[in-house]
Amino acid sequence: MSQETEIRDVRLAKLARMRELGADPFAQERFARTHTAKQMLDGFKEGETVQFPGRVVSYRLMGKAGFAHLSDGDAKIQGYFRKDELTETEWELYNLLDIGDIVGITGELFITKTGEKSIMVKSLVVLSKSLQSLPIGKEKDGQTFYGLSDVDQRYRHRHLDLITNPDSRRSLLNRAKIVRAVRNFMDSQGYLEVETPLLQVEAGGAAARPFETFYNAYELKMKLRISLELYLKRIICGDVDRVYELGRVFRNEGLSNRHNPEFTLLEFYEAYSNLEDIMQRVEDLFRAVAVEVYGSPVVVCANGGRGLMEGEEAPEGELVLDFSKPWRRIDMLSEIERLSGVTKADLATLETAKKALGDREVINPLTGKRIDASAERNLGGLIEKLLEVFVEPTLIEPTFVVGYPIETSPLAKKVPGDPSMTRRFEGYVLGREICNAFSEINDPIDQRERFEQQLGERAKGDDEAHPLDEDFLYALECGMPPTGGCGIGIDRLAMLLTGSQHVREVLMFPTMRPE
């Protein structure tokens, strides 16, 4: 018999005894709470009567008295249990408790001889019996505590992570606050929130492989969306000037510490605006989110994130980001030339670029990142690889990289006078791409040519090339005003503002390979 089975059997026996006493934990329907743990600790009034439900997170029995810390998730407070203060049944119930049980207590606030704010328990009811032990029990000062350090188990059993790891809990809850703050900002700026289809015949708006499914009612192969863009721009074509969606998208590609194939995306579009207008929107959005979530535009990116208050010095050795300042703006080709030595003239064509690079593997000596020039099929792909290898690692403070090649930007307007480049920017913070924005194509003839060029790339073997979407082209032919648009990965935004190094730290339930 395993240790886990033995523990469960012991707890089942305790549950049976509780039921014999007429105190079935699972028969309880409610408990009236008067205070949270934090309210009691912050506004402590000795002698005040309180009712408090919480999970037992430490337990110590000492003859005719005992202690237990109860947590409501945000904070914990100590309960002091004395045999002569409780009924005979309640005292036996206290003796039957285990770490993980959920109880409700009524009592009076007092301070122990050691100076700890506590509750003198006058009555006890068990609200739930935990049949599983919380992970990694260990002894400290005579009390049993808990914790969960196994990363795989933290992701698979997120409820245990929320119970046992305060920093992880803070990151996950702050992610929810970040989403709410994003929505509040977009609403305050007059954008209309909408919902667009998850199932699509043609999954467009990005370069990615889709997940595929089957629509039984129509006997039709469908795809899960990889972007929100094309449907939102249809709404712009319908004379709705400002529109946004916060939605899940699905890209059937590899996992990394920055990317999960199922993720949350914010996309917003604004008629009669351009790339520079959207830059301002992004700056305003990040600032507003930081202030709403952390109370300051200056964020300390560690341990779930917090705001740096006015007059407070930045903690030594901790990363601090200031969103009160305008973001840097750099030209992509100029920055590639500065950091790699590959000139704009070298990047005139794929052939001249490969010749300049020697058609070989090129390594950034500072980071060890490398690029195999011979493997690139088009100039745009090679340029973006140079950006990734030489430029991205230097983009620590909030920065807009402006000017992207046409081959990798099939939905962005061309730069006037330079048809090889587009009116597109990406935003970077801490070397990570955080947003992608365009002055959107509203010329249906140009858009069709771009889609046809993408079909050519697909014919050459690029299965992430953009499909040709006739319904979207029809909407453009009905007329779309000049429009600026932007996409921001919410998972990456949450990583940034909580100081998380892996995307799974900000996903409540990341997809895991079955055990």
C-alpha angles and dihedrals in degrees: 000000000000123000090244091055092048091051091049092049091052091050092047088054090052090050090052090052092050088054091049087056090054092249104113104176093208093054091068115103105182146357124205108231118201099183142014118233091253092051091053094047096044097041097032114177113180112229095021115140113235139178114210134173120198148139119273105244099165131022136188127172119195112178108280095003139043147172135230131177113222122202129198091190098262098057141350135227132192123249120204113209121196124184093223092053095054135059117257090256093048092050091052089048089054089052089052095054124116132189106275097037117126116225140172120222135187119201150113128284116246141152120247125227088262090056098253119145105238147158120250098218116227098169137014134200124179110225100180135005115220109221093186125063118240109247128275103007114202138170126244125168090344094305129107116236134176143215142164119223102156102106095204092052091046090059096040095047103033093168089066090048091052091050098045110029116060096188093051091046090051092052093049095046092045089054088060090049090049091054091049091049091051091052092047091052095049091048091049090055093055099257118148115229114222140170122232131190121288091195113064137171090218116027104208142152097082143041104259143109111256131221110247131218140162129251104214097192092057096029086232135143109235137183132219109243120263094192142011096223110098097049093045090053089051086061090052086053086056091063097260101138101200125029138160142174133199103201148145118261129186128217117180098218142104128310125239139162088271102038137056117182090232111051145150119256133189114206124176133178130195125193120225092021134109140205094284092051090053091050088058091049091053093050091048092047095052091046093049094047093050092049095047095046101035105018093241138065087229111080129195101214101211140094095010095324133271139193123261105228124221111279093016116123119233111258111256113258095009124115115246125188122198113206093175089083129075113261122251115258120210134172110239099220092045091051092047089052092048095049103033105026091235104133130216088249089055088054095054092105137003090251095053090045093052090045091053090049092044091241087273144112110289122202130200101226092206097055106016090235113145142196129203102215093189092062096060117103099195140024095247092056091050092049092052090049089055088050091051095047103039109020110031096064090059096052100094103137117057106289138172114216107203132199120038130191119264095236092066097036108061094159101046129093118254120254107256108255094011112070092178092069133053140217095254136125136187123205120224133191125174090359092301128116107242104171144009124208141175145187088238125236110249095169105099092198092054090044093053091050090052092050090049090051088052090052087056090054089049091052088055090057105273101135091182094060115121118267124232108256111196094183091056092047089052090054090051091050088057087060135271121198122232103289140186120208139181141187123205123187106229093200091057091044089054091047090052098048095043097044092241118161097197127048091226089067090070098039113090092208113014116190110259132191107258114261 
